[in-house]
């Protein structure tokens, strides 16, 4: 069974919400839609206080190169455009909308009818992805229209769909494959057409046998879609590791997947592409897992963008358990702790993970014993212990010479460290400082 060649770890999977079918999250009284919920520059608001909006209406326009359109996830009245604290305490611009019903813009097909045939030309597919505000739903929220606009001199040979969902606890991609396999395959076919590649490969970890069976059977009805079962090993779903597992190719330091002829998209993105291209539906909602070992119930919800984490918790659980130590957006390896539960969800939100205080508490840090476990676990072949020492001593540029920017922040080093050193945190800090130094020099 295929997997990547270097490093990796095996954290406890905790896929306890696997069997929770996707439910629709009710609308709140108000949403706060961030103008920056994608990689790149914030979108520019094109509505004003008092404007009436419908679901799917463009409310913030992409006016920079690296940017994505933002559409209203609800119908109602714009209450204000103001700054707000996001879920992680960062100040961002938001469009506040008071919810009044659920009226969609004209042209969106909300019927369950499946539309298979796509008559658009490749350039028109890319243009529509931009218009609909589609971004990658695997975590990075990279604007899809940029990813599928292949630079001159480059050539795409492989389309790889990331359905590994290797992060502990997360099950939304799993449920999408089980409940929307045909729509996903249509979305993959559309992306394959946009790139002009002969085949698309859907990589699924072998701990999802039902999803592998469902997608394999569904893919038989489509040309050029190949389902690849993968060995269970974290971070199998990381872009460069998935490329290595499926194609055997290695993305060189400082290079992008397209430099080795590959384009990688998340399986949830493929579903969003289907809805955008075939149903004229902008990206105004996504699938989000609500899970935790001590919770009375597990859920996968279809959630409109701009609903707060507290809105979700109140609906799913009533209230947080008293023993909650941390709420995390994402999985336990790469997710981020939520410090503001009144912060709004975004296009890239994947979970509300409720961790008990006993599990959330970090073990005390001790001295590094130079065992090398962090180095052997690193899927990028880096030396995390060295980066930690360099960053602590302010030798940031030296860390850059040792390729600290190649770190994908997967957390394998911290997971494997017997001294419980916060290696990933230190490396992330070092990367930010190095980028600041590079920007200052420019």
C-alpha positions as CSV (number, residue, x, y, z in Angstrom):
1,X,0.0,0.0,0.0
2,X,1.4,3.4,-1.0
3,X,2.7,6.0,1.4
4,X,5.4,8.7,1.6
5,X,9.0,7.7,2.1
6,X,10.4,9.9,4.8
7,X,9.3,10.3,8.5
8,X,5.8,10.3,9.8
9,X,4.1,9.3,13.0
10,X,1.0,7.4,14.2
11,X,-1.1,9.5,16.6
12,X,-4.3,8.0,18.0
13,X,-6.9,8.4,15.3
14,X,-10.0,9.2,17.5
15,X,-12.4,9.1,14.5
16,X,-15.4,8.9,16.9
17,X,-17.7,11.0,14.7
18,X,-17.4,8.8,11.6
19,X,-20.9,7.5,11.7
20,X,-22.6,10.9,12.4
21,X,-24.5,11.8,9.2
22,X,-24.2,15.4,8.0
23,X,-26.9,17.7,9.6
24,X,-27.9,21.2,8.7
25,X,-26.9,23.8,11.3
26,X,-29.7,26.3,12.0
27,X,-29.2,29.9,11.2
28,X,-28.4,32.4,14.1
29,X,-29.9,35.9,14.5
30,X,-26.7,37.5,13.1
31,X,-23.5,36.5,11.3
32,X,-20.1,38.2,11.0
33,X,-18.6,37.5,7.6
34,X,-14.8,38.1,7.6
35,X,-13.4,39.8,4.5
36,X,-10.2,37.8,5.1
37,X,-11.0,34.0,5.2
38,X,-8.6,32.9,2.5
39,X,-4.8,33.0,1.9
40,X,-3.8,36.4,0.7
41,X,-5.2,40.0,0.9
42,X,-8.7,40.7,2.4
43,X,-11.5,41.2,-0.1
44,X,-13.0,44.7,-0.4
45,X,-16.6,45.2,0.9
46,X,-19.0,46.3,-1.8
47,X,-22.1,46.6,0.5
48,X,-22.9,49.3,3.1
49,X,-24.9,49.5,6.3
50,X,-28.6,49.1,5.6
51,X,-28.2,47.2,2.4
52,X,-30.5,44.2,1.9
53,X,-28.6,41.0,0.8
54,X,-29.5,37.5,-0.2
55,X,-27.7,34.2,0.2
56,X,-25.0,33.9,-2.4
57,X,-24.8,37.6,-3.1
58,X,-21.3,39.1,-3.6
59,X,-20.6,41.3,-0.6
60,X,-16.8,41.6,-0.8
61,X,-14.8,41.6,-4.0
62,X,-11.3,40.2,-4.7
63,X,-9.3,43.2,-5.9
64,X,-5.8,41.8,-5.3
65,X,-4.1,39.0,-7.1
66,X,-4.0,36.6,-4.1
67,X,-7.6,37.1,-2.9
68,X,-11.0,35.5,-3.1
69,X,-14.6,36.8,-3.4
70,X,-16.8,36.6,-0.3
71,X,-20.5,36.1,-0.6
72,X,-23.3,36.5,1.9
73,X,-24.1,33.2,3.7
74,X,-27.5,34.5,4.8
75,X,-30.3,36.8,3.7
76,X,-31.1,40.0,5.6
77,X,-29.8,43.5,6.3
78,X,-26.2,44.6,6.7
79,X,-26.0,45.9,10.3
80,X,-22.5,47.3,10.0
81,X,-19.0,46.9,8.6
82,X,-16.6,46.9,11.5
83,X,-13.6,45.2,13.0
84,X,-14.0,42.0,15.1
85,X,-11.9,39.5,16.9
86,X,-11.7,36.2,15.0
87,X,-11.6,32.9,16.8
88,X,-7.9,33.2,17.5
89,X,-8.0,36.7,18.8
90,X,-6.8,38.5,15.6
91,X,-8.5,41.7,14.6
92,X,-10.1,41.6,11.2
93,X,-12.7,43.4,9.2
94,X,-16.2,41.8,9.1
95,X,-19.5,42.4,7.5
96,X,-22.3,42.0,10.1
97,X,-25.6,40.8,8.7
98,X,-28.9,40.5,10.6
99,X,-30.6,37.3,9.5
100,X,-34.1,37.7,7.9
101,X,-35.3,34.5,6.4
102,X,-33.2,32.4,3.9
103,X,-33.7,33.9,0.4
104,X,-31.1,32.9,-2.2
105,X,-30.0,34.9,-5.2
106,X,-31.5,34.0,-8.5
107,X,-29.9,31.2,-10.5
108,X,-28.7,29.0,-7.6
109,X,-30.0,25.4,-8.0
110,X,-30.9,24.1,-4.6
111,X,-32.6,20.9,-5.8
112,X,-31.0,17.5,-5.0
113,X,-30.9,16.7,-8.8
114,X,-27.4,15.8,-9.8
115,X,-26.0,17.5,-12.9
116,X,-23.2,15.5,-14.5
117,X,-22.3,17.2,-17.8
118,X,-20.1,20.3,-17.7
119,X,-20.0,22.2,-21.0
120,X,-17.6,25.0,-19.9
121,X,-14.2,25.5,-21.4
122,X,-11.2,25.2,-19.1
123,X,-10.7,29.0,-18.9
124,X,-14.4,29.5,-18.1
125,X,-14.2,26.9,-15.3
126,X,-11.3,28.8,-13.7
127,X,-13.2,32.1,-14.1
128,X,-16.3,30.7,-12.5
129,X,-14.2,29.3,-9.6
130,X,-13.0,32.9,-9.0
131,X,-16.5,34.3,-9.3
132,X,-17.9,31.8,-6.8
133,X,-15.1,32.4,-4.2
134,X,-13.9,28.8,-4.1
135,X,-10.8,28.2,-1.9
136,X,-9.0,25.1,-0.9
137,X,-10.8,23.4,2.1
138,X,-7.8,21.3,3.2
139,X,-6.6,24.0,5.6
140,X,-4.6,26.5,3.6
141,X,-7.7,28.2,1.9
142,X,-5.6,28.9,-1.2
143,X,-7.8,30.6,-3.9
144,X,-8.7,27.9,-6.4
145,X,-8.7,30.1,-9.5
146,X,-5.0,30.8,-8.9
147,X,-4.1,27.2,-8.3
148,X,-5.8,26.2,-11.6
149,X,-4.3,29.0,-13.6
150,X,-1.1,27.1,-14.6
151,X,1.9,29.6,-15.0
152,X,3.4,29.8,-18.5
153,X,6.3,27.3,-18.8
154,X,4.7,24.9,-16.3
155,X,2.6,21.8,-17.1
156,X,0.2,19.8,-15.0
157,X,0.5,16.1,-15.4
158,X,-1.2,14.8,-12.2
159,X,-4.4,16.0,-10.4
160,X,-4.3,14.6,-6.9
161,X,-7.3,14.7,-4.6
162,X,-6.5,14.7,-0.9
163,X,-9.1,12.5,0.8
164,X,-6.6,11.1,3.4
165,X,-8.1,13.1,6.3
166,X,-5.1,12.0,8.4
167,X,-5.7,14.5,11.2
168,X,-7.0,12.9,14.4
169,X,-10.7,13.4,15.1
170,X,-11.7,15.0,11.8
171,X,-14.4,13.1,9.8
172,X,-16.1,15.7,7.6
173,X,-14.2,14.6,4.4
174,X,-15.2,11.0,5.2
175,X,-18.8,11.9,5.4
176,X,-18.7,13.9,2.2
177,X,-17.4,10.9,0.4
178,X,-20.1,8.6,1.8
179,X,-23.0,11.0,1.2
180,X,-21.9,12.9,-1.9
181,X,-19.6,10.5,-3.8
182,X,-21.1,11.2,-7.2
183,X,-21.0,15.0,-6.8
184,X,-17.3,14.7,-5.6
185,X,-16.5,12.7,-8.8
186,X,-18.2,15.3,-11.0
187,X,-16.2,18.0,-9.2
188,X,-13.0,16.0,-9.8
189,X,-13.9,15.6,-13.5
190,X,-14.4,19.4,-13.8
191,X,-11.0,20.1,-12.2
192,X,-9.4,17.4,-14.5
193,X,-10.9,19.2,-17.5
194,X,-9.7,22.6,-16.2
195,X,-6.1,21.2,-16.1
196,X,-6.3,19.1,-19.2
197,X,-4.7,16.1,-17.4
198,X,-5.5,12.5,-18.4
199,X,-6.1,11.1,-14.9
200,X,-7.0,12.2,-11.4
201,X,-6.0,10.3,-8.3
202,X,-8.1,10.2,-5.1
203,X,-5.9,9.3,-2.1
204,X,-7.8,7.8,0.8
205,X,-6.2,6.3,3.9
206,X,-7.0,2.6,4.5
207,X,-8.8,3.3,7.8
208,X,-11.8,4.4,5.7
209,X,-12.7,1.1,3.9
210,X,-16.3,2.2,3.4
211,X,-15.2,5.5,1.7
212,X,-12.7,3.6,-0.4
213,X,-15.4,1.2,-1.5
214,X,-18.0,3.9,-2.2
215,X,-15.6,6.1,-4.2
216,X,-14.1,3.2,-6.1
217,X,-17.6,2.0,-7.2
218,X,-18.7,5.6,-8.1
219,X,-15.5,6.4,-10.0
220,X,-16.2,3.5,-12.4
221,X,-18.8,5.7,-14.0
222,X,-16.2,8.4,-14.7
223,X,-13.3,8.6,-17.1
224,X,-9.8,9.1,-15.7
225,X,-10.6,8.9,-11.9
226,X,-8.4,6.4,-10.0
227,X,-8.9,5.7,-6.3
228,X,-5.6,5.1,-4.4
229,X,-5.8,3.4,-1.0
230,X,-3.0,4.7,1.2
231,X,-1.3,3.4,4.3
232,X,-2.3,5.1,7.5
233,X,0.5,7.4,8.5
234,X,0.4,11.0,9.5
235,X,0.8,13.5,7.7
236,X,-0.3,11.5,4.7
237,X,-2.6,14.3,3.6
238,X,0.2,17.0,3.5
239,X,0.6,18.2,0.0
240,X,4.2,17.2,-0.6
241,X,3.8,13.8,1.2
242,X,0.7,12.9,-0.8
243,X,2.5,13.7,-4.1
244,X,5.4,11.5,-3.0
245,X,3.0,8.7,-2.0
246,X,1.0,8.6,-5.2
247,X,3.5,9.6,-7.9
248,X,6.9,8.9,-6.3
249,X,8.0,12.4,-7.1
250,X,9.6,14.8,-4.6
251,X,8.9,18.5,-4.5
252,X,12.4,20.2,-4.1
253,X,13.1,22.7,-1.4
254,X,11.6,26.1,-2.2
255,X,9.5,24.7,-5.0
256,X,5.7,24.2,-5.5
257,X,3.8,21.0,-6.6
258,X,3.4,22.4,-10.1
259,X,7.2,22.4,-10.4
260,X,6.9,18.6,-10.5
261,X,3.8,18.5,-12.6
262,X,1.2,18.1,-9.8
263,X,-1.8,20.0,-8.5
264,X,-3.4,18.9,-5.2
265,X,-6.9,19.7,-4.0
266,X,-8.9,18.6,-1.0
267,X,-11.9,16.3,-1.5
268,X,-14.2,18.8,0.1
269,X,-13.0,21.4,-2.4
270,X,-14.1,19.0,-5.2
271,X,-17.6,19.0,-3.7
272,X,-17.6,22.8,-3.5
273,X,-16.4,22.9,-7.1
274,X,-19.3,20.7,-8.2
275,X,-21.8,23.0,-6.4
276,X,-20.2,26.1,-7.8
277,X,-19.9,25.0,-11.5
278,X,-23.0,22.8,-11.8
279,X,-25.4,24.5,-9.3
280,X,-24.2,28.1,-9.4
281,X,-23.7,28.0,-5.6
282,X,-20.9,30.2,-4.2
283,X,-18.9,29.0,-1.2
284,X,-21.0,30.1,1.7
285,X,-21.0,27.0,3.8
286,X,-18.8,23.9,4.6
287,X,-18.9,20.7,6.5
288,X,-17.6,20.9,10.1
289,X,-17.1,18.2,12.7
290,X,-18.1,18.7,16.3
291,X,-16.4,16.0,18.4
292,X,-14.6,15.2,21.6
293,X,-14.0,12.1,23.8
294,X,-16.2,13.4,26.7
295,X,-19.0,14.8,24.6
296,X,-22.5,13.2,24.9
297,X,-22.9,13.2,21.1
298,X,-20.8,13.5,18.0
299,X,-21.8,15.5,14.9
300,X,-20.9,16.5,11.3
301,X,-22.7,19.8,10.4
302,X,-23.2,21.7,7.2
303,X,-22.5,25.2,8.5
304,X,-22.9,28.7,7.0
305,X,-19.9,30.9,7.1
306,X,-20.0,33.6,9.9
307,X,-21.8,31.5,12.5
308,X,-19.8,31.7,15.8
309,X,-18.2,28.8,17.6
310,X,-20.6,29.5,20.5
311,X,-23.6,29.2,18.1
312,X,-22.4,25.8,17.1
313,X,-21.6,24.6,20.7
314,X,-25.0,25.8,22.0
315,X,-26.9,24.0,19.2
316,X,-24.8,20.7,19.3
317,X,-24.2,20.5,23.1
318,X,-26.2,23.1,24.9
319,X,-23.0,24.1,26.7
320,X,-19.4,23.1,27.0
321,X,-18.8,20.3,29.6
322,X,-17.4,21.7,32.8
323,X,-14.2,19.7,32.4
324,X,-13.4,21.3,29.0
325,X,-9.7,22.3,28.9
326,X,-9.5,23.5,25.3
327,X,-11.6,24.0,22.2
328,X,-9.6,23.5,19.0
329,X,-10.4,24.4,15.4
330,X,-8.9,21.5,13.4
331,X,-7.3,18.3,14.6
332,X,-4.9,17.8,17.5
333,X,-1.8,17.9,15.3
334,X,-2.2,21.0,13.3
335,X,-5.3,22.6,14.7
336,X,-5.4,25.9,16.6
337,X,-6.9,26.5,20.0
338,X,-9.9,28.8,19.9
339,X,-9.4,31.7,22.4
340,X,-12.6,33.6,21.3
341,X,-15.7,31.4,21.1
342,X,-17.7,34.4,19.8
343,X,-15.4,34.5,16.8
344,X,-17.0,33.6,13.5
345,X,-16.3,30.5,11.5
346,X,-14.7,30.8,8.0
347,X,-14.6,28.9,4.8
348,X,-11.7,26.9,6.0
349,X,-13.1,25.9,9.4
350,X,-13.1,22.1,9.8
351,X,-14.1,21.3,13.4
352,X,-15.1,22.2,16.9
353,X,-12.9,19.8,18.8
354,X,-13.7,19.8,22.6
355,X,-10.7,18.5,24.6
356,X,-11.0,17.5,28.2
357,X,-8.7,19.4,30.6
358,X,-6.7,16.3,31.4
359,X,-5.9,15.6,27.8
360,X,-5.4,19.3,27.0
361,X,-2.7,19.8,29.6
362,X,0.9,19.7,28.2
363,X,3.4,17.6,30.0
364,X,6.3,19.5,31.6
365,X,9.2,20.3,29.3
366,X,12.6,18.8,30.1
367,X,16.0,19.0,28.6
368,X,16.7,17.8,25.1
369,X,18.7,14.5,25.2
370,X,19.7,14.6,21.5
371,X,17.9,11.4,20.8
372,X,17.1,12.4,17.2
373,X,13.5,11.2,17.3
374,X,12.2,14.6,16.1
375,X,14.6,14.3,13.1
376,X,13.5,10.8,12.2
377,X,9.8,11.8,12.5
378,X,10.1,14.8,10.3
379,X,8.5,14.1,6.9
380,X,10.5,16.9,5.3
381,X,13.9,15.5,6.4
382,X,14.7,18.6,8.6
383,X,16.4,19.0,12.0
384,X,13.8,20.4,14.4
385,X,16.1,20.3,17.5
386,X,18.5,22.5,15.6
387,X,15.8,25.0,14.6
388,X,14.7,25.2,18.3
389,X,18.2,26.0,19.5
390,X,18.8,28.6,16.7
391,X,15.5,30.4,17.2
392,X,16.0,30.5,21.0
393,X,19.4,32.1,20.5
394,X,18.2,34.6,17.9
395,X,20.1,33.0,15.0
396,X,17.2,33.4,12.7
397,X,19.0,33.8,9.4
398,X,21.1,30.7,10.2
399,X,17.9,28.8,10.6
400,X,16.9,30.0,7.2
401,X,20.1,28.5,5.7
402,X,19.1,25.2,7.2
403,X,15.7,25.4,5.3
404,X,13.4,26.3,8.3
405,X,10.9,27.6,5.7
406,X,10.5,24.0,4.4
407,X,8.8,23.1,7.7
408,X,5.1,22.2,7.0
409,X,4.2,22.6,10.8
410,X,2.7,19.2,10.9
411,X,3.7,18.7,14.6
412,X,5.5,15.3,14.1
413,X,8.5,16.6,16.0
414,X,6.6,17.8,19.0
415,X,4.5,14.5,19.0
416,X,7.7,12.4,19.0
417,X,9.8,14.4,21.5
418,X,10.4,12.6,24.8
419,X,11.4,15.9,26.4
420,X,8.0,17.5,25.5
421,X,9.7,20.5,23.9
422,X,7.3,22.7,22.0
423,X,9.3,22.3,18.8
424,X,6.5,23.2,16.4
425,X,5.7,26.4,18.2
426,X,9.4,27.5,18.2
427,X,9.8,26.7,14.5
428,X,6.6,28.6,13.7
429,X,8.0,31.6,15.6
430,X,11.3,31.3,13.8
431,X,9.6,31.2,10.4
432,X,7.6,34.3,11.1
433,X,10.7,36.1,12.3
434,X,12.6,35.0,9.2
435,X,9.9,36.2,6.9
436,X,9.8,39.6,8.7
437,X,13.6,39.9,8.2
438,X,13.3,39.0,4.5
439,X,10.5,41.6,4.0
440,X,12.5,44.3,5.8
441,X,15.5,43.6,3.5
442,X,13.3,44.0,0.4
